[in-house]
Amino acid sequence: MSKKREQEQPAFDNLKLELSKCGICADQFAGTVTRHTPRPVIWFQNGARLLIAGQAPGMRVHNSGQPFTDPSGDRLRDWMGVTPEQFYDRSRVAILPMAFCFPGYDARGADLPPPPICAKTWRARVMEGLTDVRLTLAVGGYAHRWHIGGRGSVTRTVAEWRDHLEKGVLPLPHPSWRNTAWLKKNPWFEAEMLPVLRAKVKEVLDD
């Protein structure tokens, strides 16, 4: 670890401790169908070279305390061409969702969107400490808007992946099973984009 990194580490550790105790959405979560308490899922440290910018933890991740411990995670790791050991290596991979806590379910049992206050409160502060990131995987529309900007559709944003890769960002659809139909309608994603995604991930992690 460099001298500069050693000087920055205590401040970053303090930030993670502060984030782990966050309860700004406690009242909001208590009003959901699940009536759960906040549990920030923190999976990053400075020095990581690959950033996975997701949406928000689901119920399984809320219970496990580890990101992407669900079928979506299995699909995402397959897209990336990495093992679970590589995926969860915090020295190389940072996982930074748009909201750190499970937002809860609505009355129909669907996941609620990430509360905007989470990203407004924490995201810029965490990103400031992730100075070694070389590639960002922006997963889903919320991450697209934060890291790429604009309000185009997910399909359009992902289809323009070559333009965004020049800036160190690869936009991905959410790997949820709900997007299986999207994958079938857009075969270019697996045929053209996934080989590039896997090659770039390998390049960044092996460097």
Protein Blocks (a to p, Z undefined) as FASTA:
>chain_A
ZZklmmmmmmmmmmmmmmmmgcklmmmmmmmmnlpacdddddddehiabdcddfbdcfkl
mmnopghiafklmmmmmmnopafklmmmmklmccddfbfbdebjcfkopacdddfklmmm
mmmmmmmmmmmbfbdcdedjklmmmmngpjbdfklmmmmmmmmmmnopacdddfbfklmm
mmmmmmmlmmmmmmmmmmmmmmmmmZZ
